[in-house]
Amino acid sequence: MELIRTNSNHTDFITLVKLLDSDLALRDGEDHAFYAQFNKIDMLKHVVVAYKDNIPVACGAIKSFNTTTVEVKRMYTTVSSRGQGLAFVVLTELEQWATELNYTYCVLETGIKQPEAIALYYKKGYNLIANYGQYQGIENSKCFKKHLI
């Protein structure tokens, strides 16, 4: 597997995000429009794309949340590549990049209809926190935080 660091203008990232959005539209149903408004990719400066045999198979991004924290966004693994630990590797790379950028924490939001994502975040040492920002009071959202070492 190969990882590249790029930004949201990268064509393979854009392609993977389209697949992610299609998947989320099915999972979220009528709630999808609410979540979609918070997932624009046009300003993401820190994107990781994973390749297996030169094919883009997973991605993720971070963006500044405040002076000490980044928010993890747009995590996705193609259906045919799931169960191989790719999301774990992408998230590890994003955390490393955040550390290099002098951030101390990562936060993120995921939906309750994404149990594999929730399991990944627990496995990576994220702790469940109160829903923040636009996710406050949203029953289908779970928010997490991790202290970066």
C-alpha positions as CSV (number, residue, x, y, z in Angstrom):
1,M,0.0,0.0,0.0
2,E,1.1,3.6,-0.7
3,L,-0.1,6.7,1.0
4,I,0.1,10.2,-0.4
5,R,-0.5,13.5,1.3
6,T,-2.3,16.0,-0.8
7,N,-5.3,18.4,-0.7
8,S,-8.9,18.3,-1.7
9,N,-8.2,19.1,-5.3
10,H,-6.7,15.7,-5.9
11,T,-8.9,13.8,-8.5
12,D,-8.6,10.4,-6.7
13,F,-9.8,12.0,-3.4
14,I,-12.7,13.6,-5.2
15,T,-13.7,10.2,-6.7
16,L,-13.5,8.5,-3.3
17,V,-15.6,11.2,-1.7
18,K,-18.3,10.7,-4.3
19,L,-18.4,7.0,-3.4
20,L,-18.5,8.0,0.3
21,D,-21.4,10.4,-0.3
22,S,-23.3,7.7,-2.1
23,D,-22.8,5.3,0.7
24,L,-23.8,7.9,3.3
25,A,-26.9,8.8,1.3
26,L,-28.1,5.2,1.7
27,R,-27.2,4.9,5.3
28,D,-28.5,8.3,6.4
29,G,-31.6,8.3,4.3
30,E,-33.6,11.5,4.9
31,D,-30.9,12.9,7.3
32,H,-28.3,12.9,4.5
33,A,-28.9,16.5,3.5
34,F,-28.3,17.7,7.0
35,Y,-24.9,16.0,7.2
36,A,-23.9,16.8,3.7
37,Q,-23.9,20.6,4.4
38,F,-21.0,20.1,6.8
39,N,-18.9,17.9,4.5
40,K,-17.8,20.2,1.7
41,I,-14.3,19.4,0.5
42,D,-13.3,22.5,-1.4
43,M,-11.1,23.9,1.3
44,L,-9.4,20.8,2.8
45,K,-5.6,21.3,2.8
46,H,-4.6,18.0,4.5
47,V,-5.8,14.9,2.7
48,V,-4.5,11.4,2.7
49,V,-5.2,8.9,-0.1
50,A,-4.3,5.3,0.1
51,Y,-3.5,3.2,-3.0
52,K,-3.3,-0.6,-3.4
53,D,-1.8,-1.7,-6.6
54,N,-1.9,1.9,-7.9
55,I,-5.7,2.0,-7.3
56,P,-7.2,4.6,-4.8
57,V,-8.9,2.6,-2.1
58,A,-9.2,4.8,1.0
59,C,-9.0,8.4,2.1
60,G,-9.4,10.8,4.9
61,A,-8.7,14.4,5.8
62,I,-8.1,16.8,8.7
63,K,-9.0,20.4,9.0
64,S,-8.3,23.0,11.7
65,F,-11.1,23.0,14.4
66,N,-9.3,25.5,16.7
67,T,-5.7,26.4,17.7
68,T,-5.1,23.0,19.4
69,T,-7.4,20.6,17.6
70,V,-8.1,19.2,14.1
71,E,-11.3,17.6,12.9
72,V,-11.1,14.3,11.0
73,K,-13.3,14.4,7.9
74,R,-14.2,12.3,4.9
75,M,-12.9,8.9,6.1
76,Y,-13.7,6.3,3.5
77,T,-12.6,2.8,2.3
78,T,-14.0,1.3,-0.9
79,V,-16.3,-1.6,-0.4
80,S,-14.0,-4.1,-2.1
81,S,-11.1,-3.0,0.2
82,R,-12.8,-3.1,3.6
83,G,-11.7,-5.3,6.4
84,Q,-8.0,-4.9,5.5
85,G,-7.1,-2.2,8.0
86,L,-6.8,0.6,5.5
87,A,-8.8,3.1,7.5
88,F,-6.6,2.4,10.5
89,V,-3.5,3.2,8.4
90,V,-5.1,6.3,6.9
91,L,-6.2,7.6,10.3
92,T,-2.8,6.9,11.7
93,E,-1.2,9.0,8.9
94,L,-3.7,11.8,9.5
95,E,-2.9,11.8,13.3
96,Q,0.8,11.9,12.5
97,W,0.3,14.9,10.1
98,A,-1.7,16.7,12.8
99,T,1.1,16.2,15.3
100,E,3.6,17.5,12.7
101,L,1.4,20.6,12.4
102,N,1.6,21.0,16.2
103,Y,-2.0,20.1,17.0
104,T,-2.7,18.3,20.3
105,Y,-6.2,16.8,19.7
106,C,-8.3,15.3,17.0
107,V,-12.1,15.4,17.1
108,L,-14.7,13.9,14.8
109,E,-18.3,13.1,14.2
110,T,-19.7,9.9,12.8
111,G,-23.2,8.5,12.5
112,I,-24.7,5.7,14.6
113,K,-25.4,4.0,11.3
114,Q,-21.7,3.5,10.7
115,P,-20.8,0.9,13.3
116,E,-17.5,0.0,11.6
117,A,-16.4,3.6,11.9
118,I,-17.3,3.7,15.5
119,A,-15.3,0.5,16.1
120,L,-12.3,2.0,14.3
121,Y,-12.3,5.1,16.5
122,Y,-12.5,3.2,19.7
123,K,-9.7,0.9,18.5
124,K,-7.6,4.0,17.7
125,G,-8.1,5.4,21.2
126,Y,-10.8,7.9,20.6
127,N,-13.2,8.7,23.5
128,L,-16.9,9.4,23.1
129,I,-17.6,13.1,24.0
130,A,-20.7,15.3,24.0
131,N,-21.8,16.3,20.5
132,Y,-20.1,19.5,19.5
133,G,-21.1,22.4,17.3
134,Q,-23.7,21.6,14.7
135,Y,-24.1,18.1,16.0
136,Q,-25.4,19.1,19.4
137,G,-28.8,17.5,20.0
138,I,-28.5,15.3,16.9
139,E,-29.4,11.8,18.1
140,N,-27.9,10.0,15.1
141,S,-24.4,11.6,15.7
142,K,-21.6,10.4,17.9
143,C,-18.6,12.7,18.5
144,F,-15.2,11.5,19.6
145,K,-11.9,13.1,20.8
146,K,-8.4,11.9,21.0
147,H,-5.3,13.4,22.7
148,L,-2.4,13.1,20.3
149,I,0.9,11.9,21.7
